[in-house]
Amino acid sequence: MRVLYIGGTGEISWDCIHETVRLEHEVTVFNRGHHNAGLPASCRFITGDVEDDAACARLAGANFDVVCQFRLFTPEALRRDLALFAGHCAQYVFISSASAYAKPVRDLPITEKSPIGNPLWAYSQAKAEMEALLGAQDRLPFTIVRPSHTYRTRMPTPLGGNIEVSRLLRGKPALVHGDGESLWTVTHAEDFARPFARLLGEPRALGEAFHITSDAALTWNQIVAEIARAVGAKAPAVEKIPLDFLCRVEPPLAAKLRGDKANTSVFDNAKVKQAVPGFACRDTVRDGLAASAAWFDAHPAEKRPDAAADAVWDRVIDAWRRR
């Protein structure tokens, strides 16, 4: 098949491209070209900005079999894609988000039939609206994929980003929300990529939505301990800060925590396993974190302290200790 990836160098899409090439599809990558080193040499690269309507319009005329849209965040951009690609591809794959499921979570495990509707995070609301737009039209055959917390070069820390890895390596305390005992599911991008690439061109995937995650859920305390182990840090000191206090002291964290990471999230992957027989993630999160730790070792600059982010965490911890 002729497969177009819009994006291609993010946490998830990078491994999806490699897996699609391994399946011997002809892959074209459309992005700004800043970080393509390491993508398969067999890919065709088109340089352009996803926000440039004229550049995107030229893509439609190429008539790809599958378009994988990783760089879509607004309903307006989706409406543009509907106009461009209808009649020009047999499958449009929209990367949504498992954060679009209703919050707070009422029933576990989460399945694709779980209600959509997250009133706490604008990012998730936009993804849900775009899903609804796709479902309400019949001009463009589509598949919706909802990743949850998927990692490759960014360790799956509670508050996001690699600042906590740097802190662990320097013996500074990590942060978790609440008591750290809520369950969370993290998935390595290589594990995500294997079923994702096999949904491309799959007739049973048309008009359907799938989440793709690991089957294993760990507490945040366990995840932080496993990250420390993976990067060779000592057993971490973990500052456990109540969610309300944390959001009050650092309001920018509120949406991502209340709308996503502070909720217990356990997923049932039966649907994607039925569409892609044989799908299974690696046995333990330790294996996935070891792969990411190897990436960190190859990119030592990522371990350097971030003074601005450090100051935020230190301010939050100090405020909690002085309460």
C-alpha positions in Angstrom: 0.0 0.0 0.0 0.9 3.6 -0.4 0.8 5.1 3.1 1.2 8.8 4.0 2.2 9.8 7.5 1.5 13.4 8.5 4.0 14.0 11.3 6.3 11.1 11.8 8.9 12.1 14.4 6.8 12.2 17.6 6.7 9.8 20.5 4.3 7.5 18.8 4.6 8.0 15.0 8.3 7.3 14.8 8.0 3.6 15.6 4.8 3.3 13.6 6.7 4.4 10.5 9.4 1.8 11.1 6.8 -0.9 11.6 4.9 0.1 8.5 8.1 -0.1 6.4 8.9 -3.5 7.9 5.5 -4.6 6.6 6.8 -3.6 3.1 4.4 -0.7 2.5 5.5 2.3 0.5 5.7 5.1 3.1 5.7 8.9 2.5 6.4 11.3 5.4 5.1 14.9 5.4 6.5 17.2 8.0 8.8 20.2 8.4 11.9 18.0 8.1 13.6 19.0 11.3 14.0 15.6 13.0 13.8 12.9 10.3 17.3 11.5 10.9 16.9 7.8 11.8 13.7 7.2 9.9 13.9 4.5 7.2 15.9 5.5 4.1 13.2 3.9 2.0 10.7 6.6 3.0 9.9 9.4 0.7 10.0 12.7 2.5 7.9 15.8 1.6 8.8 18.9 3.5 5.9 21.2 4.5 4.0 22.6 7.4 0.7 20.9 8.4 -0.8 24.3 8.9 0.0 25.3 5.3 -3.3 24.6 3.5 -1.7 24.8 0.1 1.0 22.3 1.0 -1.6 19.9 2.4 -3.8 20.3 -0.7 -1.0 18.9 -2.9 -0.9 15.7 -0.7 -4.5 14.9 -1.5 -3.8 14.8 -5.3 -1.3 12.0 -4.7 -4.1 9.5 -3.9 -2.6 7.5 -1.0 -4.2 4.3 0.0 -3.9 5.2 3.7 -3.4 8.6 5.4 -2.2 8.5 9.0 -2.9 11.9 10.6 -0.8 12.4 13.7 -0.8 16.2 13.7 -4.4 17.2 14.1 -5.6 19.1 17.2 -8.6 21.3 16.1 -12.0 20.6 14.5 -11.2 23.3 11.9 -8.1 21.3 10.8 -10.2 18.1 10.5 -12.8 19.9 8.4 -9.9 20.8 6.0 -8.7 17.2 5.9 -12.2 16.0 5.1 -12.4 18.3 2.2 -8.9 17.4 1.0 -8.8 13.6 1.3 -12.4 12.6 0.6 -12.2 10.6 -2.6 -8.4 10.5 -2.4 -7.7 7.8 0.1 -9.3 4.5 1.1 -8.6 4.9 4.8 -8.0 8.0 6.9 -6.5 7.1 10.3 -7.1 9.8 12.9 -5.0 9.8 16.1 -7.3 10.7 18.9 -6.6 10.2 22.6 -7.8 7.9 25.3 -8.0 11.0 27.5 -11.2 11.7 25.5 -13.1 9.1 27.5 -15.4 10.5 30.2 -13.8 11.8 33.3 -14.1 11.0 36.1 -13.9 7.3 35.2 -16.9 5.4 36.5 -16.4 1.9 35.2 -13.3 -0.2 34.7 -11.8 -1.6 32.5 -12.3 1.1 29.8 -13.5 -0.3 26.5 -14.2 1.4 23.2 -17.9 1.5 24.3 -17.1 3.6 27.4 -18.6 7.1 27.1 -16.7 9.9 25.5 -16.6 13.3 27.2 -13.9 14.9 29.3 -15.0 18.3 30.7 -11.6 18.9 32.4 -9.1 19.2 29.5 -9.5 21.3 26.4 -7.2 19.0 24.4 -9.4 16.0 25.1 -12.6 17.9 24.3 -11.2 18.9 20.9 -10.3 15.2 20.2 -13.8 14.1 21.1 -15.3 16.8 18.8 -13.2 15.6 15.9 -14.2 12.0 16.5 -17.8 13.1 16.3 -17.2 15.0 13.1 -15.7 11.9 11.5 -18.5 9.7 12.6 -21.1 12.1 11.3 -19.8 12.0 7.7 -19.6 9.2 5.0 -17.4 10.8 2.4 -14.0 9.7 3.9 -13.5 6.1 5.2 -11.9 6.4 8.6 -10.4 4.6 11.6 -9.9 6.3 15.0 -7.0 5.2 17.2 -6.8 6.3 20.8 -3.4 6.1 22.4 -3.1 6.4 26.1 0.2 7.3 27.9 2.7 6.1 25.2 6.4 6.8 25.6 9.6 6.5 23.7 12.0 9.4 24.4 10.0 10.9 27.2 9.8 8.7 30.3 6.2 8.3 31.6 6.5 10.5 34.7 3.5 11.6 36.7 3.8 15.3 35.8 5.2 14.8 32.3 8.5 15.5 30.6 12.0 14.3 31.4 12.6 16.8 34.2 11.8 14.1 36.8 14.5 11.8 35.2 17.1 14.4 35.7 15.9 14.9 39.3 16.1 11.2 40.0 19.6 11.1 38.7 20.6 14.0 40.9 18.9 12.5 44.0 16.2 15.2 44.1 12.7 14.2 45.2 10.2 13.1 42.6 6.6 14.3 42.7 3.4 12.2 42.6 -0.1 13.4 43.0 -2.1 12.1 45.9 -0.8 9.0 47.6 0.6 7.6 44.3 -1.5 4.5 44.5 -3.9 5.2 41.7 -3.5 2.8 38.7 -2.1 4.0 35.4 -1.3 2.3 32.1 1.9 3.1 30.2 2.7 1.7 26.8 6.0 1.7 24.9 5.8 3.1 21.3 7.2 -0.1 19.8 4.4 -2.1 21.4 1.8 0.4 20.1 3.3 0.4 16.6 2.9 -3.3 15.9 -1.0 -3.5 16.0 -1.3 0.1 14.7 0.6 -0.7 11.5 -1.6 -3.8 11.0 -4.8 -1.8 11.2 -3.7 0.0 8.0 -5.7 -1.4 5.1 -7.7 -3.6 7.4 -11.3 -3.6 6.2 -12.6 -4.5 9.7 -11.0 -1.3 11.0 -13.1 1.0 8.8 -15.6 3.1 10.7 -14.2 1.8 14.0 -12.4 3.2 17.0 -9.6 1.4 18.9 -7.5 2.1 21.8 -4.1 0.4 21.9 -2.4 0.1 25.3 -0.6 -2.4 27.5 -2.7 -4.8 29.5 -0.7 -4.0 32.6 -1.6 -1.2 35.0 0.8 -0.1 37.8 0.5 2.4 40.6 2.3 5.7 40.1 4.6 4.8 43.0 5.6 1.6 41.1 6.1 3.5 37.8 8.4 6.1 39.4 10.4 3.3 41.1 10.8 1.5 37.8 11.9 4.6 36.0 14.6 5.2 38.7 15.7 1.6 38.3 15.8 1.9 34.5 18.0 5.0 34.5 20.3 3.7 37.2 19.2 6.1 40.0 19.0 5.3 43.6 15.6 4.4 45.1 13.8 7.8 44.8 12.5 10.0 47.5 9.0 10.7 46.5 7.0 13.7 47.6 3.3 12.7 47.7 1.2 15.9 47.4 -2.6 15.9 47.5 -4.1 16.7 44.1 -6.0 19.8 45.3 -2.9 21.3 46.8 -0.8 20.5 43.8 -3.3 22.1 41.4 -3.7 25.2 43.6 0.0 25.8 43.9 0.7 25.1 40.2 -2.5 25.7 38.2 -1.1 24.8 34.8 -1.0 21.2 35.9 -4.6 21.0 36.8 -6.1 20.1 33.4 -3.6 17.3 32.6 -3.9 15.8 36.1 -7.7 16.1 36.7 -8.5 15.4 33.1 -6.1 12.5 32.7 -3.3 11.3 35.0 -5.0 11.5 38.3 -7.7 9.1 37.2 -7.2 5.3 37.5 -7.0 4.0 33.9 -7.1 0.4 33.0 -8.0 -0.7 29.5 -9.6 -3.7 27.8 -7.8 -4.3 24.5 -10.1 -7.1 23.3 -11.3 -5.2 20.3 -7.9 -4.4 18.8 -6.8 -8.0 19.5 -9.7 -9.3 17.6 -8.9 -7.0 14.6 -5.1 -7.8 14.8 -4.7 -11.4 16.1 -1.5 -12.0 18.1 -1.1 -8.5 19.5 0.6 -8.4 22.9 2.8 -5.9 24.6 6.2 -6.9 26.0 5.9 -8.8 29.3 6.7 -6.0 31.8 6.9 -2.3 31.9 10.5 -2.8 33.0 11.3 -4.0 29.5 9.8 -1.0 27.9 11.5 1.4 30.2 14.9 -0.3 29.5 14.4 0.5 25.8 13.8 4.2 26.7 16.7 4.3 29.1 19.0 3.1 26.3 17.7 6.0 24.2 18.6 8.3 27.1 22.1 6.9 27.3 22.6 7.7 23.6 21.3 11.2 24.2 23.0 12.5 27.3 21.9 16.1 26.8 18.4 14.9 27.8 19.7 14.2 31.3 20.8 17.7 31.9 18.9 19.7 34.5 16.2 22.1 33.3 16.6 25.1 35.7 13.1 26.5 35.0 11.3 23.2 35.5 13.4 22.4 38.5 12.4 25.7 40.1 8.7 24.8 39.6 9.0 21.4 41.3 11.1 22.9 44.1 8.6 25.6 44.7 5.7 23.1 44.9 7.6 20.8 47.3 8.7 23.7 49.4 5.1 25.0 49.6 3.9 21.6 50.7 6.5 21.2 53.3 5.8 24.7 54.8 2.0 24.3 54.8 
